[in-house]
């Protein structure tokens, strides 16, 4: 699900545990990570939201996203963990556990 400043809070609050992928269309590692994160979230049955940092700079600044791809795990509406960079599926599955 594509998220922006209007939809972000509702997505994070309605899902007890969820993942948000901060990315940009010009970012090669982001495009490489996209199918991996989608597969890992599907396997863990975890909702995935995507924030295009070029379109939602306010969210990128709010969460201190300095490098992309940046995958953030939210639990109960709060950031629980984050991973930066393109990582293998096995690492993502551990991260989501």
One Martini backbone bead per residue (centre of mass of N, CA, C, O) as a GRO file, in nm:
protein
   97
    1UNK     BB    1   0.095   0.037   0.024
    2UNK     BB    2   0.055   0.364  -0.033
    3UNK     BB    3   0.208   0.630   0.142
    4UNK     BB    4   0.119   0.922   0.335
    5UNK     BB    5   0.043   1.177   0.547
    6UNK     BB    6  -0.263   1.082   0.548
    7UNK     BB    7  -0.222   0.742   0.575
    8UNK     BB    8  -0.007   0.656   0.783
    9UNK     BB    9  -0.135   0.656   1.071
   10UNK     BB   10  -0.363   0.457   1.011
   11UNK     BB   11  -0.188   0.216   0.930
   12UNK     BB   12  -0.021   0.192   1.198
   13UNK     BB   13  -0.270   0.174   1.397
   14UNK     BB   14  -0.440  -0.069   1.263
   15UNK     BB   15  -0.159  -0.216   1.284
   16UNK     BB   16   0.008  -0.375   1.518
   17UNK     BB   17   0.189  -0.500   1.283
   18UNK     BB   18   0.435  -0.336   1.066
   19UNK     BB   19   0.559  -0.224   0.742
   20UNK     BB   20   0.801   0.027   0.625
   21UNK     BB   21   0.898   0.150   0.302
   22UNK     BB   22   1.164   0.349   0.223
   23UNK     BB   23   1.167   0.514  -0.101
   24UNK     BB   24   1.280   0.530  -0.457
   25UNK     BB   25   1.271   0.518  -0.803
   26UNK     BB   26   1.600   0.584  -0.839
   27UNK     BB   27   1.659   0.332  -0.652
   28UNK     BB   28   1.811   0.041  -0.695
   29UNK     BB   29   1.796  -0.107  -0.416
   30UNK     BB   30   1.490  -0.063  -0.389
   31UNK     BB   31   1.408  -0.233  -0.639
   32UNK     BB   32   1.546  -0.495  -0.533
   33UNK     BB   33   1.382  -0.515  -0.255
   34UNK     BB   34   1.078  -0.521  -0.314
   35UNK     BB   35   1.025  -0.835  -0.365
   36UNK     BB   36   1.146  -0.924  -0.091
   37UNK     BB   37   0.958  -0.770   0.106
   38UNK     BB   38   0.695  -0.882  -0.004
   39UNK     BB   39   0.758  -1.182   0.055
   40UNK     BB   40   0.815  -1.159   0.360
   41UNK     BB   41   0.539  -1.035   0.441
   42UNK     BB   42   0.366  -1.262   0.328
   43UNK     BB   43   0.489  -1.492   0.500
   44UNK     BB   44   0.417  -1.318   0.779
   45UNK     BB   45   0.151  -1.160   0.754
   46UNK     BB   46   0.244  -0.850   0.682
   47UNK     BB   47   0.198  -0.534   0.656
   48UNK     BB   48   0.266  -0.311   0.369
   49UNK     BB   49   0.433  -0.003   0.340
   50UNK     BB   50   0.489   0.280   0.111
   51UNK     BB   51   0.747   0.541   0.091
   52UNK     BB   52   0.791   0.812  -0.106
   53UNK     BB   53   1.035   1.046  -0.046
   54UNK     BB   54   0.967   1.251  -0.278
   55UNK     BB   55   0.651   1.281  -0.185
   56UNK     BB   56   0.736   1.232   0.150
   57UNK     BB   57   0.942   1.422   0.315
   58UNK     BB   58   0.807   1.449   0.594
   59UNK     BB   59   0.839   1.148   0.676
   60UNK     BB   60   1.143   1.123   0.644
   61UNK     BB   61   1.205   1.339   0.857
   62UNK     BB   62   1.043   1.228   1.102
   63UNK     BB   63   1.224   0.937   1.075
   64UNK     BB   64   1.525   0.983   0.983
   65UNK     BB   65   1.579   0.941   0.675
   66UNK     BB   66   1.907   0.899   0.514
   67UNK     BB   67   1.866   0.607   0.393
   68UNK     BB   68   1.826   0.394   0.105
   69UNK     BB   69   1.672   0.156   0.205
   70UNK     BB   70   1.402   0.175   0.461
   71UNK     BB   71   1.308  -0.050   0.716
   72UNK     BB   72   1.011  -0.039   0.923
   73UNK     BB   73   0.911  -0.146   1.240
   74UNK     BB   74   0.580  -0.172   1.373
   75UNK     BB   75   0.452  -0.140   1.717
   76UNK     BB   76   0.187  -0.001   1.837
   77UNK     BB   77   0.270   0.274   1.658
   78UNK     BB   78   0.581   0.201   1.692
   79UNK     BB   79   0.905   0.197   1.667
   80UNK     BB   80   1.115  -0.109   1.676
   81UNK     BB   81   1.269  -0.113   1.389
   82UNK     BB   82   1.565  -0.113   1.156
   83UNK     BB   83   1.660  -0.120   0.802
   84UNK     BB   84   1.947  -0.071   0.591
   85UNK     BB   85   1.922  -0.171   0.286
   86UNK     BB   86   2.009  -0.445   0.102
   87UNK     BB   87   1.855  -0.753   0.190
   88UNK     BB   88   1.807  -1.059   0.257
   89UNK     BB   89   1.541  -1.255   0.323
   90UNK     BB   90   1.645  -1.390   0.582
   91UNK     BB   91   1.694  -1.121   0.733
   92UNK     BB   92   1.403  -1.020   0.717
   93UNK     BB   93   1.268  -1.251   0.869
   94UNK     BB   94   1.418  -1.196   1.134
   95UNK     BB   95   1.331  -0.900   1.164
   96UNK     BB   96   1.009  -0.982   1.175
   97UNK     BB   97   1.024  -1.174   1.447
   0.00000   0.00000   0.00000
